[in-house]
């Protein structure tokens, strides 16, 4: 029996890249799949229904079952229609993989309101919209899986991606709280921060030798390497895994730590500004997270 036999899944942003590979592997493992994709550019502009249709045809030609969904995750009504497509076509919704994304990179002192809203609208609001649309059905059937995509641009930081990084860190919190809210209904929620060559990553500048080397390294990391973890988390054998943040880098799977207190100071009569000026940096500096975007400082490239 296939790992996801009898399950129904939605994958957003499934027309290309990581989303496409997840949709293909879900279907290969027996799930019926809603392939959601607007078919727009990396900036979220334009539409092309043929992008999702090609993936559906690839699934069908391999003997799987799939339908397209052209709606935008950034729209409340659009997300409702995405989940309804699963209900109408296959009778239920078991799995939601929130992968859809766009980029509108700009230094924070130049970023426009529209650039902020567009990126946060797709990544963070879009993830919430799809969770909210599916969660009542999963709660009722007492089974469900949310697999949400974050990024080290949020977990670590990245120059010129205040909108993208903030949204991706917001996805981590949303995923964690979804895990807490849905735990008693046997519904899990986890995040993946992927390292893979996709069209969003292809927007990284290649103006310097260091940037060119970084891109060359990323080109060797296939979106297909990310799909097995997403599919595993979508199945029965991942029932005890929830509220976690994973990474996939090539053939490596790793687990991220989550924020914890690393050092504290106490003063019985309270702190004055002058006390903090004298003591805080001296006491805690060795525990500060480095503000560094060089590729080697924590063992992986933070620009993915």
C-alpha positions, 0 to 999 in steps of 0.5 A: 500500500502506498504511503498516502493511499486514500488521502487528498492533498492541496499544494499551493504554488505547485506549477513549478519548483518545489511545489511541483515536486511535492505535488508529483510525489504526493500523487506517486505515494497515492494521494489525490492532488489539487494543483494550485498555481496562478501561473504568474511571475516570481513577482506575482504578476500575470496568470497562466492556467497552463502551468498547473495544467501541465503538472496535472497532466504529468500526474495523470499520465503516471496513473494518478488523480489530480485537478487544477486550481487557479485561485490566489492564496492571498484572497480569502475567497480564493483560498476557500475555493482552493480547498473547495476544489478538493472537496468537490473533486475528491470528497475531503481534504487531508493535507495542505502544503502551503508553498505559494510565494513571490518576491519583491526585494528592496532595501528596507529604506526604499521598500514601498507599501505595495511591495510589503503588502504583496509579499506578506499577502501571499506568504503569510496571509495566504498561508493563514487563508488556506489553513483557515479554509481547511482546518474546520474540515480536518477538525471534524474528521479528526485527521489532517496535515499542514506542511508550511514553507518558511525560509532562512531569510526569516529564521536568520535574515537576509539583506533586502528581504524585510517583506519576505523574511518577516512573512516567512518568520510569521509563517513559523509562528502561525504554524506553531500556533496551528499545531497547538490549536489543532493538536487534540484533533489529530492535526499536525502542522510543521514548517520546512525551510528549503535550500533548493534552486528555484525561480525565486532563488534565481533572483539572487544577485550575481554581481560579485564573485562571492555571489556567483559562487553562492548561486553555483552552489545552489544550482546543485540543490534540486527542488526534488530533494525537498519533496520527500520530507514534505510528503513524509510529514503529510502521512500517518507515520508523522503523527507525533511530529508537530510544531517543528521547523525543518530544513532540507539542504541537498541530501541533508535534513536538519531540525532548527532550534526554536527561540529559548532563553540563553542568558538572564540577569537579575537585580533585586531592586530593578534596573536603571538605564545606567546599570544596563549600559554598564552590564548588559553588553558585557554580560550577554555579548557572547550569546548575541546572534551574529549580524553576519550574512557571510555563507560560512558563519553558521554552517549554511548559506543564509540567503536561501 
